[in-house]
Amino acid sequence: MVGNDPLYTDPEFAQFYDLENGWGDDFTYCADLAKCAGSVLDLGCGTGELLATIAPKRAVGVDPAGAMLELARARKGGDKVEWLQADARHLILEERFDLIVLTSHAFQVFLTDEDQHAALATIRRHLAPNGRFVFDTRNPARKAWEDWTPERSLRRLSHPKLGEVKVWNDADYDANSHIVSITAHYQPASDTRVYTAVSRIRFTPQPELAARLEAAGLAVSSWMGDWQGCQYGKDEKEIIPIGRLAG
Ligand SMILES: C[S@@+](CC[C@H](N)C(=O)[O-])C[C@H]1O[C@@H](n2cnc3c(N)ncnc32)[C@H](O)[C@@H]1O
């Protein structure tokens, strides 16, 4: 169920998130956009690194996962941000923002057409007349899930308290729904336990996303294929719309 993923809601799993999801090209791109924004809304903000670092005059981070927000609040700069435990599909704030972002593929947590429409309607509802939105979703044509096998995904991370943690994934792609169920396994060297959680994400083809954005009243000014700013093409890794309110 959307917003109920143990990877994010369970502190035992949330503690692993920042080990491999630090500052990247997506944050750099959004930080540049935020330079001309007085207010920024981050939907699915997770552990909050982006907002806590860029600290615009007004920053609101929204996430249903309390365990992720705990980490966001505790981080340096976290006190400059308003963190709201809420579902992006149902958010109603009496406020509009100059920039609205969803980073690290947070948009893929919305699993049905209705969920995606609701999230896009939230963007429309909270975007200032000259405001901009940007988010990323992995291009299904690149079949990222084929790399999420135990052999190909095995990596070793360093946890500040648990020491070395062996991590690997399994994934199962459903061609009808375009939903991938990913199993994540974390095995700290200092522990006999293996922490295992399943999460689900949806892969949406670009034409379908374009139609859904238009239906939600959002106009895309440019489609990128990566966070370095390359134009979107059908074989690019990412699908990244940047836009404004339509009309
Ligand atoms: C892949 S993480 C991305 C976190 C963050 N944006 C980043 O860049 O690190 C996806 C986030 O979406 C959040 N999420 C799940 N369902 C959501 C919903 N219905 N509304 C808003 N956020 C949601 C999860 O709790 C998680 O923190």
The ligand as an ORCA input file, in Angstrom:
! r2SCAN-3c Opt
* xyz 0 1
  C      12.896      6.668     -2.666
  S      12.406      7.565     -1.256
  C      12.909      9.206     -1.741
  C      13.202     10.097     -0.552
  C      13.784     11.471     -0.887
  N      12.972     12.185     -1.821
  C      15.216     11.379     -1.396
  O      15.499     11.990     -2.428
  O      16.043     10.746     -0.742
  C      10.640      7.623     -1.446
  C       9.937      8.363     -0.327
  O       8.547      8.495     -0.683
  C       7.819      8.383      0.499
  N       6.388      8.090      0.222
  C       5.788      6.878      0.124
  N       4.472      7.044     -0.084
  C       4.243      8.384     -0.113
  C       3.079      9.189     -0.263
  N       1.872      8.634     -0.434
  N       3.196     10.542     -0.196
  C       4.432     11.102     -0.022
  N       5.563     10.390      0.115
  C       5.471      9.056      0.068
  C       8.521      7.292      1.277
  O       8.152      7.273      2.646
  C       9.986      7.671      1.018
  O      10.493      8.508      2.013
*
